[in-house]
Amino acid sequence: MPLSRSEQMARIRGKDTGPEQRLRRALWRAGHRYRLQYKTPVGRPDVVFPGRRVAVFIDGCFWHGCPTHYVRPRSREEFWREKLRINVERDRRQTLELERIGWRVVRLWEHLVYEDLDAARHRVEDALFARDQAPETEWRVVRVELIDDALNLERRHLEQLRDPEQHRAVEGRRYTTKWRRPKAPT
């Protein structure tokens, strides 16, 4: 018997997720020691290096508005639009405040952790060793509007994570295929 929507949503974890575990194992193997869910002045990032003042967040593509993989829900649209807006605003507030007080913030998409673990680890190491301190340009989907239901066309409104004044709109076909996680080696 399939699970109800409520049962499915209840199974989604907020910490100790698959992408977090995967990145943590890679960092540990590389000799980096960190704290989990460590309380910083602004929230509890997924992985924290308190001595070096580096906070790492692993953002889920759906929950945080990945420009490549976000899929607009077709039910309870108002609820999900507000949920996405709140998540993006919280991400922005945490990132800007931590950077303002001298922390380096690394935000990684869950798909990057699965598709290119070495690149994700290198981004964390760059922050740890203060290499390439210019923050990356990070776009977030903040709203999606339907243009033509018959043609499955939509307009995605994106904002810069660190500067909400920078925004753009992208039009295209709605897609619902989520990226595929690579199979674990046996």
C-alpha positions as CSV (number, residue, x, y, z in Angstrom):
1,M,0.0,0.0,0.0
2,P,1.5,3.4,-1.0
3,L,2.3,6.0,1.6
4,S,0.0,9.0,1.9
5,R,1.5,12.5,1.1
6,S,1.6,13.2,4.8
7,E,3.5,10.0,5.6
8,Q,6.0,10.7,2.7
9,M,6.7,14.2,4.0
10,A,7.1,13.0,7.6
11,R,10.0,10.8,6.4
12,I,12.0,13.7,5.1
13,R,14.9,14.4,7.5
14,G,16.3,17.9,8.3
15,K,19.7,16.7,9.4
16,D,21.9,13.7,8.8
17,T,20.7,13.4,5.3
18,G,22.3,11.3,2.5
19,P,24.2,14.3,1.0
20,E,25.4,15.4,4.4
21,Q,26.7,11.9,5.2
22,R,28.4,11.6,1.9
23,L,30.2,15.0,2.2
24,R,31.2,14.3,5.8
25,R,32.8,11.0,4.9
26,A,34.8,12.7,2.1
27,L,36.0,15.5,4.5
28,W,36.9,13.0,7.2
29,R,38.9,10.8,4.8
30,A,40.7,14.0,3.7
31,G,41.7,14.6,7.3
32,H,39.3,17.4,8.1
33,R,37.7,17.4,11.5
34,Y,34.4,19.2,12.0
35,R,31.4,19.6,14.3
36,L,27.8,18.7,13.4
37,Q,24.8,21.0,14.0
38,Y,27.2,23.3,15.9
39,K,25.5,26.4,17.2
40,T,26.9,29.5,15.4
41,P,25.8,33.0,16.1
42,V,23.3,32.5,13.2
43,G,21.7,29.0,13.2
44,R,23.1,25.5,13.0
45,P,24.9,24.8,9.7
46,D,25.2,21.2,8.6
47,V,29.0,21.0,9.0
48,V,31.0,23.6,11.0
49,F,34.7,24.2,11.5
50,P,34.5,26.5,14.5
51,G,38.2,27.2,14.8
52,R,38.4,28.4,11.2
53,R,35.0,30.0,11.3
54,V,33.7,28.0,8.3
55,A,30.0,27.1,8.0
56,V,28.9,24.5,5.4
57,F,25.2,24.2,4.4
58,I,24.0,21.4,2.1
59,D,20.9,22.7,0.4
60,G,18.2,20.4,-1.0
61,C,17.3,21.3,-4.6
62,F,13.5,21.3,-3.9
63,W,13.6,23.0,-0.5
64,H,16.0,25.8,-1.4
65,G,15.1,26.7,-5.0
66,C,17.9,25.1,-7.1
67,P,17.8,26.9,-10.5
68,T,18.5,23.6,-12.3
69,H,16.4,21.1,-10.4
70,Y,13.6,22.9,-8.6
71,V,10.2,21.5,-9.6
72,R,7.1,23.6,-9.0
73,P,4.5,21.5,-7.1
74,R,1.1,21.3,-8.7
75,S,-0.9,21.0,-5.5
76,R,-1.1,23.5,-2.6
77,E,0.7,26.0,-4.8
78,E,0.3,28.9,-2.3
79,F,1.7,26.9,0.6
80,W,4.7,25.8,-1.4
81,R,5.4,29.3,-2.8
82,E,5.4,30.7,0.7
83,K,7.6,27.8,2.0
84,L,10.2,28.5,-0.8
85,R,10.2,32.2,-0.1
86,I,10.7,31.7,3.6
87,N,13.6,29.2,3.0
88,V,15.4,31.5,0.5
89,E,15.0,34.5,2.9
90,R,16.4,32.4,5.8
91,D,19.3,31.2,3.6
92,R,20.1,34.8,2.7
93,R,19.8,36.1,6.2
94,Q,22.1,33.4,7.6
95,T,24.7,33.7,4.9
96,L,24.9,37.5,5.0
97,E,25.0,37.6,8.8
98,L,27.7,34.9,9.2
99,E,29.8,36.7,6.5
100,R,29.3,40.0,8.2
101,I,30.8,38.7,11.5
102,G,33.8,37.1,9.7
103,W,32.7,33.6,8.9
104,R,33.2,31.9,5.5
105,V,30.0,30.3,4.3
106,V,29.9,27.5,1.8
107,R,26.5,26.6,0.4
108,L,26.4,23.3,-1.7
109,W,23.5,21.9,-3.6
110,E,22.6,18.3,-2.9
111,H,23.1,17.4,-6.5
112,L,26.7,18.6,-6.5
113,V,27.5,16.4,-3.5
114,Y,26.2,13.4,-5.5
115,E,27.4,14.3,-9.0
116,D,30.9,15.7,-8.2
117,L,31.9,14.9,-4.6
118,D,35.5,16.0,-5.2
119,A,34.3,19.5,-6.4
120,A,32.1,19.8,-3.3
121,R,35.0,18.8,-1.0
122,H,37.4,21.3,-2.8
123,R,34.9,24.1,-2.3
124,V,35.0,23.4,1.5
125,E,38.8,23.2,1.5
126,D,39.0,26.5,-0.4
127,A,37.1,28.1,2.5
128,L,39.1,26.3,5.1
129,F,42.4,27.5,3.7
130,A,41.0,30.9,2.7
131,R,41.6,30.3,-1.0
132,D,39.4,32.2,-3.5
133,Q,37.5,34.1,-0.9
134,A,35.2,35.8,-3.4
135,P,31.7,34.3,-2.8
136,E,30.2,32.4,-5.7
137,T,27.3,33.7,-7.6
138,E,24.4,31.8,-6.3
139,W,20.9,32.0,-7.9
140,R,17.8,30.8,-6.2
141,V,14.3,30.2,-7.6
142,V,12.0,32.4,-5.6
143,R,8.8,32.0,-7.7
144,V,7.5,30.0,-10.6
145,E,4.5,31.0,-12.6
146,L,2.7,28.9,-15.2
147,I,2.7,30.5,-18.7
148,D,0.8,27.8,-20.7
149,D,-0.5,24.7,-19.1
150,A,-1.1,22.9,-22.4
151,L,2.5,23.5,-23.5
152,N,3.9,23.0,-20.0
153,L,5.6,26.4,-20.2
154,E,6.6,28.2,-17.0
155,R,8.6,31.3,-16.0
156,R,11.1,30.9,-13.2
157,H,12.0,34.0,-11.2
158,L,15.5,33.9,-9.7
159,E,17.3,36.1,-7.2
160,Q,20.9,36.3,-6.2
161,L,21.4,34.7,-2.7
162,R,23.5,37.6,-1.5
163,D,21.8,40.4,-3.3
164,P,18.0,40.2,-3.8
165,E,18.2,43.3,-6.0
166,Q,19.8,41.1,-8.7
167,H,17.1,39.0,-10.3
168,R,16.2,37.5,-13.6
169,A,13.5,35.4,-15.2
170,V,13.9,32.3,-17.3
171,E,11.2,30.8,-19.4
172,G,11.1,27.2,-20.5
173,R,9.2,23.9,-20.3
174,R,8.3,22.5,-16.9
175,Y,10.3,19.4,-16.1
176,T,9.6,17.0,-13.4
177,T,12.4,14.5,-13.8
178,K,14.7,14.8,-10.8
179,W,18.4,14.2,-11.3
180,R,19.6,10.7,-10.7
181,R,21.8,9.8,-7.8
182,P,24.6,7.5,-8.9
183,K,24.4,3.9,-7.7
184,A,26.6,3.1,-4.7
185,P,29.5,0.9,-5.5
186,T,29.0,-2.7,-4.5
